[in-house]
Amino acid sequence: IETKTKDLQIFFGGAKKADWDVGLAVDAIRIGSKVDAVVLASGDGDFVPLVEYLKFMGTQVEVITFGRSASGKLREAADDFVDMCDDQRKYLLGFRGGSAGTGSARRPRKQAPNRRKETPPKSE
């Protein structure tokens, strides 16, 4: 397992930005054919073409994020989706809030396709 992180940029006034979408996508594409699964910790719908490409190449893609702010298209594109809002005590360090959400935090896993050597899907 390899975990990559990047420090937040903090701007005057306290605004914060990670600014790592392209780097994350490049890393995922580079390793996608060498691993069984990629776990994407983001709810950004801009990653839908990346998820579709990785799945086309036969890589399982799991997304973990806060469901309230997650893109519906990203949620549907992923093989597996984990909503951290459903069990905040499990995912948030030092959580002291109210009761966790009800229901399952995981959407049932879709069967990963066989690896293909055809042309990847075109992004719109």
N, C-alpha and C positions, 0 to 999 in steps of 0.2 A: 504494500500500500504506500502510495506517495501522496503526500499532502503538500500543496503549495499555498503560500499566503503572500500578501503584499501589504505593506503599511498604508494606512489611509492618508490621503492628502488632507490637511486641515487648513482651510482658508480663513482670511480675516473675517470676523463675525461668527466663527464657529462652524461654518458649512464644511461637510466632510464628503470626500469622493474617493472611491477605490480606483476607478479608471483603469480597469484591467480586462475589459471584455475581449479585446483582440488577442491579448496574450493568452488568456484562458482558452479561447477557441483554437489558437494555433497549437497549444500544448495538447488539447484533446484530440485534434486531428492527427498530430504526430504520433501519439501513443495508441489511438483508437484501434488500430489493426493488431496491436501487440497485447491487448488486455481483453478480458471477458466483459468487463463493465466499467462505465465511467459514472461517477456520482457528481452531479452538478448542484452546487449549493447556491442557487439563484432562482428568482421568480421572474426574471426579465424575459419578455417575449422575443427580444432580439436573438435569443439563443435557439429559437425553433428551427431555423435552417441547419444549425450545428447538430441538434438532436436528430433531425431527419437524416442528415448525412451519416452520422455515426451508426444509426440503426440500419441504414442501407448497407453499410459495410459489415453488418453483423454484430456490432457491439451493443450490449445491453446498456440502456441509459436510464439512470435513476435520478430524480430531482427531489431535493429536500429544501424546503423554504417555508416561509409563513404564508399559508394559503390565502389569507385575506388580501395580500398584495401581489399574489402570483398571477401571471398571465394564464387565462383559460386555455389558450392555444398551446402554451408550454406544458401545462398540466395534461392535456390530451395527447401531446406528442410523445411524452415520456413513457417508457415501459413500466415504470413504477414511480409513484408520487407520494412523498411523505410530507404531511402538513404539520409543521412544528407547533402550530396553534392548538392542535388536538391534545397534546400532552406537554404543556410548557414545563412542567417539573422535570421531565426527562431531558429536554433539549436546552433549557436556559440555566446557566450557572447562577446560583444565588436567587433563584425564583422564589418570590414570597407572595405572589398574587392569589387571586381567588381560585375557584375550582377549574380544573382543566375541561376542555370541550368534551362533548359526548361522542360516541361512535368511534370507529376505527380511524387511526391516523394514516393508514396505508390503503391505497387503491390497489385492487388485485393486479398482480403482475401479468403483463401480456407475454405471450410466447415469443422469444427472440427469433428472428428469421435466420436462415442459413446465410453464411457469408456469400456475397455476390461479387462478381468481377465485371459487372456491367457499368454503364455510365451512371454516375450519381444523380440524384434529383436536382433540378435547377431551382435556385431560389428566385422568389418573385421580386 
